């Protein structure tokens, strides 16, 4: 029996991941910010998977003081941990909102995954993973602050991967493209978007395989390579929002 802790998983890709792991007979611990929402999600998932282990906990990822108590409380209930996935993320570009976005997208991830790294190093095994974004591969005109937050997360995960090399602990960077979640909003018809369930299936498979980098869906890797190699004058005129 394998055990996963999902941080920020009451909606979108995180919630779909909870379902995907339950379908694989994993024991799932889910942390969210809203107690009522956590209770509702846990009840729904437990009802849909009779006999499965589904544990809910509350943590607002912007509260770093509460990080260790929340995570250790979850671990105590779950019994052990084989995988920690940071799913929390927001897009907020308005005045006064950027600091909170970095709190959620970057600093919360660091708090959770530093704790997870310590646990896994002591165990001599395990995997850390976090949801980044294709937007973090190169700054775009539409949401530059969001792109910057995801680029910061990608770079930090890369550093953690190098730091943990040889310890038995793996680090996976997940880069979703257009996945039909509430956060995404409206997108053009091309490249095509996919459902959260399909994204979760791809991610779960990649984590099972121990991959260090996964684009979701796969074609975004080719698109991102093209965007990164595009000369600056061309990128400024043709790049996506």
C-alpha positions in Angstrom: 0.0 0.0 0.0 1.4 3.4 -1.0 0.7 6.8 0.7 0.4 10.2 -0.9 -0.1 13.7 0.6 -1.7 16.3 -1.7 -1.4 19.9 -0.6 -4.1 22.2 -2.0 -6.2 19.5 -3.6 -9.9 20.5 -3.1 -10.3 21.6 -6.7 -8.9 21.3 -10.2 -5.9 19.1 -11.0 -5.3 18.4 -7.3 -8.7 17.0 -6.7 -8.4 14.9 -9.9 -5.1 13.6 -8.6 -6.8 12.5 -5.4 -9.3 10.5 -7.5 -6.5 9.1 -9.6 -4.5 7.8 -6.6 -7.6 6.4 -5.0 -8.3 4.4 -8.2 -4.7 3.1 -7.9 -5.5 1.9 -4.3 -3.2 4.5 -2.7 -3.9 5.9 0.7 -4.6 9.6 0.2 -4.1 12.5 2.6 -5.5 15.8 1.3 -4.8 19.3 2.8 -6.9 22.3 1.9 -7.5 25.9 3.1 -11.2 25.8 3.7 -12.4 23.4 6.5 -15.9 23.0 5.0 -14.6 22.4 1.6 -12.1 19.8 2.8 -14.9 18.0 4.7 -17.1 18.0 1.7 -14.4 16.7 -0.7 -13.3 14.0 1.7 -16.9 12.8 2.3 -17.5 12.7 -1.5 -14.3 10.8 -2.3 -14.7 8.4 0.6 -18.2 7.6 -0.6 -17.0 7.0 -4.1 -14.3 4.6 -3.1 -15.6 2.3 -0.4 -12.8 0.8 1.7 -10.3 3.4 0.6 -8.2 5.5 3.1 -9.0 9.2 2.5 -7.9 11.7 5.2 -8.5 15.4 5.2 -6.6 18.2 6.9 -6.6 22.0 7.0 -3.7 24.2 6.1 -3.7 27.7 4.5 -0.3 27.5 2.6 0.3 31.2 3.2 0.6 30.5 7.0 4.1 29.1 7.2 4.0 28.8 11.0 1.2 26.3 10.6 3.0 24.3 7.9 4.9 21.8 10.1 2.0 21.1 12.5 -0.4 20.6 9.6 1.9 18.3 7.7 3.0 16.3 10.7 -0.6 15.9 11.8 -1.5 14.5 8.4 1.5 12.2 8.5 0.5 10.9 11.9 -3.0 10.0 10.6 -1.8 8.6 7.3 1.0 6.5 9.0 3.7 7.1 6.4 4.3 8.9 3.1 5.8 7.8 -0.2 4.9 10.9 -2.3 4.2 14.6 -1.5 2.6 16.6 -4.3 2.1 20.4 -4.0 -0.9 21.3 -6.0 -1.9 24.8 -4.6 -1.7 27.7 -7.1 -3.4 30.9 -7.9 -3.4 33.5 -10.7 -3.7 37.0 -9.3 -2.2 39.9 -11.3 -4.0 42.9 -9.7 -2.4 45.5 -7.5 -1.8 44.2 -4.0 -2.4 40.6 -5.1 1.0 39.6 -6.5 2.5 39.1 -3.0 -0.2 36.6 -2.1 0.3 34.8 -5.4 4.0 34.3 -4.7 3.0 33.2 -1.1 0.9 30.5 -2.6 2.8 29.5 -5.7 6.3 29.7 -4.3 6.7 30.1 -0.6 4.0 27.6 0.4 5.6 25.1 -1.9 9.0 25.6 -0.3 7.6 25.2 3.2 5.8 22.0 2.3 8.6 20.4 0.3 11.5 21.3 2.6 9.5 19.4 5.3 8.9 16.6 2.9 12.6 16.5 1.9 13.7 16.1 5.5 11.2 13.2 6.0 12.2 11.4 2.8 15.9 11.8 3.4 15.6 10.2 6.8 13.5 7.4 5.2 16.1 7.0 2.3 13.3 7.1 -0.3 10.3 9.0 -1.6 9.4 11.6 -4.2 8.5 15.3 -4.1 6.4 16.9 -6.9 4.8 20.2 -7.6 2.5 21.7 -10.2 4.3 24.4 -12.1 3.1 25.7 -15.5 4.2 26.0 -19.1 3.8 29.7 -18.4 7.0 29.5 -16.3 9.2 28.5 -19.2 9.3 32.0 -20.7 7.8 35.3 -19.6 4.7 36.2 -21.5 2.7 39.4 -22.0 -0.6 38.3 -20.6 0.3 37.3 -17.0 4.0 38.1 -16.4 3.7 37.9 -12.6 2.2 34.5 -12.7 4.8 33.3 -15.2 7.5 34.7 -12.8 6.1 32.8 -9.8 6.1 29.5 -11.8 9.6 30.2 -13.1 10.8 30.7 -9.6 9.2 27.4 -8.5 10.8 25.5 -11.5 14.2 26.8 -10.6 13.8 26.0 -6.9 12.7 22.4 -7.8 15.7 22.1 -10.0 18.0 23.1 -7.2 16.2 20.6 -4.8 16.7 17.9 -7.4 20.4 18.5 -7.4 20.6 18.8 -3.6 18.8 15.5 -3.1 20.7 13.6 -5.7 22.1 10.4 -4.2 19.7 10.4 -1.2 17.1 8.2 -2.8 14.7 11.1 -3.0 13.3 12.1 -6.4 11.9 15.5 -7.4 9.4 16.0 -10.2 8.4 19.2 -11.9 4.9 19.1 -13.4 4.2 21.6 -16.1 0.5 21.7 -17.1 -0.6 23.5 -20.2 -4.3 24.2 -20.9 -6.3 22.0 -18.5 -10.0 22.9 -18.2 -10.1 24.0 -14.5 -11.8 27.0 -12.9 -8.4 28.8 -12.7 -7.7 28.5 -16.4 -10.8 30.4 -17.6 -11.3 30.8 -21.4 -8.6 29.7 -23.8 -8.4 29.5 -27.6 -9.2 26.3 -29.3 -5.6 25.5 -30.2 -3.6 23.9 -28.8 -6.4 21.8 -27.4 -7.1 21.7 -23.7 -7.7 18.5 -21.7 -9.8 17.6 -18.7 -8.5 17.5 -15.1 -9.1 13.8 -15.1 -6.9 13.2 -18.1 -4.2 15.5 -16.7 -4.2 13.6 -13.4 -3.9 10.3 -15.2 -0.8 11.5 -17.1 0.7 13.0 -13.9 0.1 9.9 -11.9 1.7 7.7 -14.5 4.7 10.0 -14.8 5.2 9.9 -11.0 4.9 6.1 -11.0 7.6 6.1 -13.6 9.9 8.4 -11.6 10.1 11.1 -14.2 11.8 14.3 -13.2 9.9 16.5 -15.7 6.4 16.1 -17.2 4.5 18.3 -19.6 0.7 18.0 -19.5 -0.4 17.2 -22.1 2.7 16.0 -23.9 2.6 18.3 -26.8 3.4 21.3 -24.6 6.9 20.1 -24.4 7.5 20.6 -28.1 5.6 24.0 -27.9 7.7 25.1 -25.0 11.0 24.2 -26.7 9.9 26.3 -29.7 9.0 29.2 -27.5 12.2 29.1 -25.6 14.3 29.0 -28.8 12.3 31.8 -30.5 14.3 35.0 -31.0 13.3 37.8 -28.8 12.0 40.1 -31.6 9.8 37.3 -33.0 8.6 36.2 -29.5 7.4 39.7 -28.7 5.2 39.8 -31.8 4.0 36.2 -31.9 4.1 34.7 -28.4 0.9 33.4 -26.8 -0.7 35.4 -24.0 
